[in-house]
Amino acid sequence: MRIDIRPLAPLPDDDALAGEQEAELRLAHELDERAHAARFGEGVYRNTLPEFAALLRSDDTERVDVLHAWRGERLVGALTVYTTLIDSTDVADLSMRLDPALPAAEQGELAEALVARGVDEARALGRSTVVASSPGSRTGPVTARTGHGAADPAHPQVAPLVARGFELEQVYRVSVADLARLSDLAARHAAALQRAPGYELVRWVGETPAEHRAGMRMLHERMSVDAPVAGLAWEPETWDDARLAAFERSRQGGGRTLLTVAARERATGELAGFSTLILPMTGDVARQHDTLVTKAHRGHGLGMLLKLDNMVRLRELRPELTRIVTWNAEENRPMLAVNEACGFEPVAYEAQWQRKGLR
């Protein structure tokens, strides 16, 4: 099929869209919703149009380039190229969505064109390493270098990556917890609190309060080091107040809200860990963002406590959000064990590929 790949013009900083750009963005939003429903299940990952637009805006920490694939007047695919501007400045990250109504052969042809264009865009941006995601699986013909998770090289979105020398580094498990099934949530939360008497919980909605910003900057930096990334070329991150503010603005774009709980050591006042949920405007699914307990404070059940505390608060603040979706590296057995104990069940797998040496 004939495919025409064209860039979407950079979006304005506000929601003042009009004309052809608004019409194109609406088509892209519809495609995104259908592609995510096919990949993760109906309703698991949804965005309103303003939320979707917010995900495509660049800021001082990250550049976002969007390319759309057209077959005549029909939008059939999208490619987003993310390039960080502070660290990992040699890496481009590709995210691809295909029209799930296309036959497999046409999806393969479209994916081939989008991957080729993505590699060219990475080169043009001066990036020599490309990271790309695709559907994955728990087991399969190609095993991740971590030894956990796999992918099917015949899958339409995988074949062009394999053909271009990408290597499967890591596989994420996508899991969903149904809060309606956790009848003992309050009791489990109380038991987790008793297990960690040396810590107190501090909670907030939205931006991090001034008194916790230094601690949260440290925790975000530790997240970039402590969370498993396999052989992916992500560098340790440096966070200042400007980066923390940019992060919070981007994650709350389009009307979304951050719900955060942190564990603070009573003896020192040090933040030992945190967990954050992203609350959407509509639907019934909240998204788990990061959860981290620093190495010095592990062994007290804080990871479980933080997860359970956010579940309890979610019921109180947004009772219509009855499910939570999370992504975790398949080799991260301690966090997966916490999730399983909290009622999370797998619904999909997502593969992370990498190609180095682009010039």
Secondary structure, DSSP 8 states (H G I E B T S, - for coil): ---EEEE-----SSS---HHHHHHHHHHHHHHHHHHHHHH-TTTS---HHHHHHHT---SSEEEEEEEEEETTEEEEEEEEEEESSS-TTEEEEEEEE-TTS-HHHHHHHHHHHHHHHHHHHHHTT--EEEEEEE-BSS-SEE-TTSS-EE-TTSTTTHHHHHTT-EEEEEEEEEEEEGGG-TTHHHHHHHHHHH-TTEEEEEEESS--GGGHHHHHHHHHHHHHHS--TT---------HHHHHHHHHHHTGGG-EEEEEEEEETTT--EEEEEEEEE-SSSSEEEEEEEEE-GGGTTSSHHHHHHHHHHHHHHHH-TT--EEEEEEETT-HHHHHHHHHTTEEEEEEEEEEEE----
